[in-house]
Amino acid sequence: MTYTICEPCIDVLDKSCVEVCPVDCIKYEEGQDRMLYNDPDECIDCGACEPACPVTAIFAEDDVPDNWKEYTPLNAQWYKDKAGVRGRVNALKPA
């Protein structure tokens, strides 16, 4: 199991989760991304990020609300296809 960053993070980019992550697995590109992404291959499932998020955007994979399930594969895909994920995020929540 890993943690998924979901829609409430879009256009917030608080980064409190980044500060508490012991393995630095939450990333984004300044000026390019509208949200943060958790790398499921690096995440150690410690859960430190979840309570640190001020907008309740982070969920354990099994607890992601049904309407945000698509964000689980998007978090992983960002590490392989940033442009594709950025396009999908823009489609899910237009700026």
N, C-alpha and C positions, 0 to 999 in steps of 0.2 A: 504494500500500500504506500502511496505517496500523498502529497498535499497538492491541491489544485487552487490556483488563483483565478477568481471568477469576475464577472462583469462589474461589481461595485468598485473594483480597482481602476477601471477605465477613467482616464482623465484626472485621477487623484494622485497616483504614483507617490504615496506617502513615504515609502521606503523604511518604515519601522521594522518590517519583517526582514529586510536585508541586514539591518543592524544587529538583529538577534540570531541570525542563522549561523550556526557554528561551522558549516561547510561551504558557505558562499555559493549556494546553488540557485539563488533567485537573482535573475538578471533582466536587463532591458538595455536598449540603446537610446541615450539622451537625444532628444529631438526627432527620433524615429518612431518610438513606441508610445502608445497611449496607456499601456498597462505593464505590469511586471509579469515575469514568467518563471515558474519553478521547474527545474530540470529533474525529471523523475529518475534519471540514471545516477544523479549525484545526491539526491535527497536521502537523508538517513532516517526519515520518519520520526524525528525527535518531537515535532509539534510545537516548537518554540515560536514559529511564525504566526500560527493561528491566533493566539490571544494578543499578539502585538499589533495586529491589523485594526486600525481604528474604524474601518468601514465594513467589517465582517465580510471580507472578500475571499478568505482562505478557508478551505474545508478539507478534511480528510477525504480521500478519494471516494470512499463508501458513503460519505455524508453529503456529497455535492447535491444541492437541490435539483430536481428533475429539469427545471427550466434552464439550468446552467451546465448540464452534463457535457455539452459540446466543448466546454473549456478544458476538460481533462485532456483530450487528445491535442487540443490547440497548444497547451503548455508544452507538451513534448515535441510537437511539430515545429515550434518556434526555433528550436535548436538546429533544425535541418532546413527549414524553408521560411525564413523570417518574412520575406515579402508576401508570401501566400497567407501567412497567419495575420499579418497586418491588414491585408485586404479583407479577410474574413471578419476580423474584429470590427473594422469599419462598416461592414455590412450588418453585423449583429447590433451595433450601436453607433449609428451615424453621428458624426461630430456636429 
